[in-house]
Amino acid sequence: MAEGTLTPEYRHEPVMLSEVLEQLGLKEGSVACDCTLGGAGHSVELAAAVGKTGLLIGIDQDDMALAAAHGRLDAEAPGIPRKLLKGNFGDLDALLCSAQVPGVDGFLFDLGVSSPQLDIPGRGFSYHEDAPLDMRMDPGNDTINAAEVVNTYNEADLARILRLYGEEKYAAQIARQIVRRRQERPLATTGDLVEAVKAGIPAAARRHGGHPARKSFQAIRIEVNHELDVLERGLEAAVRWTNPGGRICVISYHSLEDRIVKRLFQEMSQGCICPPDIPVCVCGHVPVLKIITRKPLVARAEEVERNPRARSAKIRVAERL
């Protein structure tokens, strides 16, 4: 597929749409911010909820996604005010300041990475297509790419990344294979990396649990894009910008993301954190959030059957006090 060509993924069904709309509870005149705009699958419905007296804000760091979103919103949500911003939601403070937004009534973070750019072989995300190793969400930025990670990180750091971000059981063995192979020639393509990963996993283990390179590709993509650090910064900023009574809704797809969301919501919903043996509170700590979903929401069976991407999705929601 040529660079810049839109894929059918832009038209895929947004995950857990009815749950998102119910939990955010947006009304006519609300301000909604979709921090992971993509092709506007969720945002079309968020726009309908806020109406012509409200405002939709959409954020994405990919130019193709922004172009697709503009086109879809023109067609399906005409006349509804919107501001689509190019950037990373880790820079949410600066983005919302630049857009002169006083506050937001509902934030959505859909952390899934099944966005259209992942299906373009030249972007180097896919272990199914042989392509240059890149994996940058915003290739226009002159930042480290996947090839630099696998060819320059030492064996210990590679193993740490694979174990921490990919939860890969064979992290040490895969890191050893990567280092051994790059001594002969640099790993330049996704195919080179797939072969190194396969060589580090016992044959019996490769026959179960999906594609053997899935976890390693996830880990390296997270490292390249600093995804977990970005998530934490973005959520903390969203709390600052949410109006009282407004809500933050996060859809995560793997345990690393979900743990960050859960921990941050818990910390910000706590009151006094003084030791129990102190009779009078001296910390002054007050909660700023109320957790709405004590347990994460998951997709209904009929949605999973219709939309397999929803299988691992979890929604957590918090309300600003």
N, C-alpha and C positions, 0 to 999 in steps of 0.2 A: 504494500500500500504506500502510495507516495506521501511524502511529508506534507502536512497540511490538509490531507483528505480526512473528512469526518467519517467516523465509523458508526455502525448501528448502535454501539453502546450508548451514544447520546440519547437514544430513544428507548433505552431499557427502563423497566418499571422501577421507580424509586423504592428503596427498601422501607418497609413499615410506615408507609405514608399516613395511613389513618391514625396510627398511634402517635406519630409526630404531631399531626394537626390537633389531635385531642389534648395532648400533653402541653403544647405551647399555648393553646387557648387564645389565639390571636383574634382581635376584633377589628371592625371597621375603624380606621384611623391609627392602628398600631404601627410601630416600627419593627420590622423583622430583619434579621441579618443571617443570611446563609453563608457561613464561613468556608464552605466547601461546595462552591456553586456548580462545578461540572457543567453538564448540559442543561441545567435548570429543571431537572425532574421534580425535585422538591419545591424549588422556588416558584414554579408556575402556580402551585397550590397555595404557597405562602402569600404570593401576590394577590390571589383571589380573596384570601382571608382578610388582608389589610385594606383592600379596596382602593378607590381613587382618592380617598382622603388620608391614606396611610403612605408608607414608604417601604420599599424593598431594597435592601442592600445585599449585594452579592460579591463574594471575594473569591478569586482564583488566581493562581500564578501562571496559568497556561493560557497563551493567547488563543489557541484553538477553542478551548472551552469557553472563553469569554465571547468569542464570535458566535459560537453555537447558541449560547445562552441569550445573547441579544436577539438573534433570529427567532428563537422559540418564544421569548417573552413578547416580542413584537406581534407574533401570530396569535398567541394564546392568552396574553394578558395585556391587551392594548389599553393605553390610557392610564395605567397604574404607575405612579411615580417610582422610579428606581435609580439606584446608583450602583453600577457594576465597577468594582475596583480591582486593578491588577496588583497582586501581592500575595504574601504568605500570611496566614492568620496568626503566626507567631509575632507579626508586626501589627497586631490589631489596634493597639493604641495609636500608632502613627497613621494608620489607614483611616480610622474613624475621625481622628482630628482633621486630616486633610479633607474629608468629606463634610466637615462641619456638622456632625451628628451630635445632638445634645444627649441622647440616651436611647436605649434599645429595649423593647418589650419582650422580644423573643430571639434567642440565639439558637442556631442549629449547627452542629458539627457532625457531618457524616464522614467518618474516618476511613471508610472503605477506599481502596486503591484501584478499583476496577474502572477507573476513568478511561476515556478514549485513548489518551496518549499511551497507556500501557499496552494497547493492542497494536501500536505502530512499531514494527520490528526495529526500525532504526533508532528507537529510543533506548533499547537495550534492557528493557525490564523483563522480557519474556524468556523463560527457559525452554519454550517450544520452538523458538525461531533463532537462527544463528545471525547475530548482529553485533556491531561494536558495543563493547561494555560501557554503558553510560549511566543510566538510572537516575539522572537528575530530573526532578519534577519541573524545574525551570531551566532548560538547557541554555537559555540566553545569559544566565549568570555564569561568570567564570569561576565556578567553584569546583571542588574535588569531585571526580566521578568514580564509577565503580572500578574502572581499570586501574586508577591510581591506588585505590584501596587494596585490591588484591595483589598488586605488583610492588607496593612499597611498605605496607604494614608488616611488622615482624610476626613471626609465627605465634607468639604468645598473644599479641593483640588480635590477630585474626581469630584465634580460638576463643578469646573472650567475647568478641562480637557475635560469632556464630552461636555461642552458648547462651549469651545474655539476650540478644535480640531475635534469634531464631529458635531458641530453646531446642537446639540441635544436640542430640545425644552423642553424635560422633564428631563433635566440633574439633577436638584435638587431631584426630586422624585426617579430617578434611583440610585443616590448616597445614598439616605436614605435607599433604599432597600438593597443595597450592604452591607452597614454597619450593618443593622439589621440582615441580614442573616449570616454574618461572625461572629457575636457574638455567634451564635449557633454552627457553625463549619466553618472552612476556606473554601472559594471558591477555589476548586482545579482544576476544569475542565471547558472547554468551555461551557458545558451544564449547570453547576452551574451559570455561568455568564449570559447565555442566559435567564435562568429562573428569575434571579434577574432583568434583564433589562425589561423583559415582565411584571413583577409585578409592575414596576415603571411607565408603560405607560398605560393610560386608554384603555379599551378594544376596544372602537370605533376607537381610533387612530391606534391600532395595525392592523386594517383590511385594511389599506391603506399605500402606499409608500414603498412597498417592505418589506424585513425582518426587524422586529422591532429592532434587535440587530445590524444592519449594521453600524449605526453611532457610537454606543458605541464601537464596536470592532475597527473601524477606529481610534477613539480617543485614545484608550489605546495602539494600535499598534504604533501610532505616538509618544506617550509619551515614550514607551519602547525603541524605536529606535532613539529618538531625531530627527525625520525626518526633521522638519522645520529648526532647527538649522543647521543640516547637509547640507540641500539644500542651505542655504545662504552662508555657508563657501565654498561649492563646486563651486557655481557660481562665487563668488568673486575670487577664485583661477583660475577658467577657464579664466576670463578676463585677469588676469596677464599672463597666458601662451599662449593666442591666438596671433598668428602673425598678423601684420597689414594686413587688408583685409580679415582676417579669420573670421569665423562666429561661433556663439554659438546658437544652436537650442535646445529648451526645449519643451517637450510634457508633459503637466500636465493634471490631471484628476479630480481635485476638486478645489474649489475656494481658499482655503488656500494657496495651492502651487502657483496657478496662480497669486494671489495678490503679493506674494513674488517676483516672476519673473518680473512681471510688474513694481513693485516699484524699484527693483534693476536696471533694464535696464533704467528706467527713470532717476534715480539719476546719473547713470554713463554716460548718454547722455547729461547732462546739462552743459552749459557753466557757465558764471559768475552767482554767487548766492549772489552778494552784494545787499543790500536794494536799491530799485529804486531811492531813494533820494540822493544816492552817485553818483556824476557825473563821477568819474573815478574808474575803477575796482581796488579794493585792495585785493580781495580774491585770485586771481590767479587760480581760479578753471577752468579747461579746460575739455571738454568732452573726454572720452576715447572710447565711443561706439556710433554707429549710429543705431537707431532702424529701422529695416527693416519691421516689421509687426506692423503697427499702431493699427490694430485690430488683435486679434489672428485668425489664420487659424483653421478651423474646418473640420471634415471629410465630404466627399461627401456622399450623400444619399445612393448611391450604395455600398459604403464601409461599412456604418453603417448596411445596410441590410445583407451584407456578413459577417461582423465582428462586433458584437454588442459592443465589448470592445471599439470601436472607438467612440461610441456615445457621451461620455463626454470629449473626447480629445480636447485640445487646444494647438496650436503651437505658440510660440513666438520666434522671431529670432532677434539677434543683431549682428552687424559687428564691429570688432575692428578697430579703427582709427589709 
